[in-house]
Amino acid sequence: MSLTKKEEEPRLEEVTNDPLPSMESGKATFFVYVLVFCVCVGGFLFGYDTGVISGALTPIQQEFDLQPVHKELVVGATTFGAIFGGFFAGVFSDSLGRKLLILFSSVVFIAGALLLALAPNFACLLVGRLVVGVGVGVASMIVPVFVSEIAPKNIRGRLTTLNTLVITFGQVIAYVINIAFANVDQGWRYMFGLAGVPALFQLVVMPFLPESPRHLVITGQKEKARKVIRQIYGDSVDDPFIDNEINLIANDIDISHAGSFKDFRLSEHYKPLIIACILQAAQQLSGFNAAMYYAATILQMAGFRSNQDSTSVAIIVAVTNMVFTMVAVLVIDRVGRRRMLVVTILTMIVGLIALGATFGVQQDFMPKQATCGGYATQCARCVVDDKCAWSASQNTCVTKDGHDAADIFASATGCPARGNDKAITGVLITALIVYVGSYALGLGYAPWLIQSEIFTTAMRGKANGISTAVNWICNLIISTTFLSMTDAVSAGGTYFFYAGLSLVLYVLIYLLVPETANRTLEEVHQGFMKKRRLE
């Protein structure tokens, strides 16, 4: 009796959970670490760009006389470009190859660095930030893919998380560069221009390195794929092992092609997609990237008036992020993804509330005023406004232009000393460390890890593309509204808003996110299948 077409086709869940044969993993060669190091330059540049804008923003504002909306555009332009860069990389990664896209991102980073370093006006600056954004988007998508495809199974997790650490390291180096050029004439041009150096290194080295085995199999170049796998494992494996690796890759590619977007109508696929999108939204709507992009500006609001002082203290943000990301990588498998998120998001919210309260005490939750006189005797909020200053003789806020410069109050903060100044500064920096450290332990790392574990092989690429787009869109929203929000509802009100958003998303995460630690991908998927059968 003949089978109908419907009977002949295996169900998606059967295809995606078909167990594959496994063989003992070989040992990685030194070549693997060289390859990963060269590829992760893209991750370093991603992190560097995130951090460098913090120190460059104030001198750029002074040179081009930028208003808050212009500063938001400069910051947000890179995120906007990254959305398109990531989409481009996702669409063409199979046809063009991982290696070619990495080379393309290097060229884009170099072009962006030159445009920014030589920018004669605001328009060119904006174009340069957009160009760099495209490079960031391509690198953020293709680097983790390349690393996961060339890494041996037994160290794949370690090498994949290495890219996350390299991103945070790039942020730290950016802050160091910001400090070095804070008092240099036209120093912001050097800050941006130096990003071209590692990109040039990557452009020179990558042509001599191989394509990923997966892409070689996709394009029918199995013999080349065998040679690359041999370079990865060396003499620690035999030919049958390499043949098995090729078969596993080919099988995985076939499974990936089995899924389509219409399969998201099934609950076992749309539920993990909803979870991934919530996690990515929570990562950005917590306001963390506002802390990274505007770190120096935030600390100027806190009383560190000089660009060098604010940039020097801002490095605390980057170092805290890097150190606690390292801790997260070491403990997340033992502690569990869900438990890490449930605990650290709460402490992060506490940090946000403390930041809001501290700014509120310092600035009385005062929004931006139409005139300097509107600030009256609120000096801390007065000096944050670029057009205002504190009059020593009148003990009130006055307009800078036309006022006697000798009468402008001169101090590190721009305001007369108060008895609680040191306490406010100490609480603010402590709250910032708690906020950043908690974020790094949970939301900074866990969403990407959970996202890689809750989708079937057939749906993973499509689902990751959607959830990553949610991440970039939320990033764009935060980065282009932060300064406007601080003007409209004050710095304290802005951080209370982020805390409120995070609390809502925390409830959703608590109710929806499953534990994926110490469970196979098949067990995670079966959990969603069981929920479907119970409905």
Buried (B, 14 or more C-beta within 10 A) or exposed (E): EEEEEEEEEEEBBEBBBEEEEEBEBBBBBEBBBEBBEBBBBBBBBBBBBBBBBBBBBBBBBEBBEBEBEBBBBBBBBBBBBBBBBBBBBBEBBBEBBBBBBBBBBBBBBBBBBBBBBEBEEBEEBBBBBBBBBBBBBBBBBBBBBBBBBBBBBEBBBEBBBBBBBBBBBBBBBBBBBBBBBBEEEEBBBBBBBBBBEBBBEBBEBBEEBBBBBBBBBBBEBBEBBBBBBBBBBBEBBEEEBBBBBBBBBBBBBEBBEBBEEEBBEBBBBBBBBBBBBBBBBBBBBBBBBBBBBBBBBBBBBBBBBBBBBBBBBBBBBBBBBBBBBBEBBEEBEEBBBBBBBBBBBBBBBBBBBBBBBBBBBBBBBBBBBEEBEBBEEBBBBBBBBBEBBBBBEEEBBBBEEEBEEEBBBEEEBBBEEEEEBEEBBEBBBBBBBBBBBBBBBBBBBBBBBBBBBBBBBBBBBBBBBBBBBBBBBBBBBBBBBBBBBBBEBBBBBBBBBBBBBBBEBBEBBEEEBBBBBEBEBBEBBBBBBEEBEEE
